[in-house]
Amino acid sequence: MSKTFWFHGAVLLLLTQATSLAVERFDGNWVTKLTCPPKGSTSGYTWEFPATIQNSNFHGERGKAGEPGYLLLEGKIAENGSAKLNANGVVASRQYARGVFAHKGEDYSYDVKADFKESEGSGVKSEGLGIVGRTCTFEFRKQAGAAENPNK
């Protein structure tokens, strides 16, 4: 084996490992906290639900698919920690939902602009239609686990 081949192979291996570590740095179990403040006659609420990140793909669910109160939040996290997550859900109660068509059992969706670090993150829901919408915030907290390698 030539020295040039060995050098290029070693560089390729190091680049592959560095990329793999960058992708895996967010992987694990997370807790997601969604807070929507009151606005006008609409009540505020806070939800906490589990999420996982695998290969930088975020996936969190609250409730049972198709039923009132369900929320699915998912999306890809970039190497720098930025993410555009998509939320899809079913309205739980008119008391907590804003908008003309926000009735119990109705589907809704919105985007979340988020930023992740190794063990925490934050995000903001798109406000929607000005006077109708409201700003909701997300907090993400990585859970320590026995499967994680502290020397990574």
Secondary structure by P-SEA (a helix, b strand, c coil): ccaaaaaaaaaaaaaaaaaaaaaaccccbbbbbbbbccccccccbbbbbbbbbcccbbbbbccccccccbbbbbbbbccccccbbbbbbccccccccccccccccbbbbbccccccccccccccccccccccbbbbbbbbbbbbcccccccc
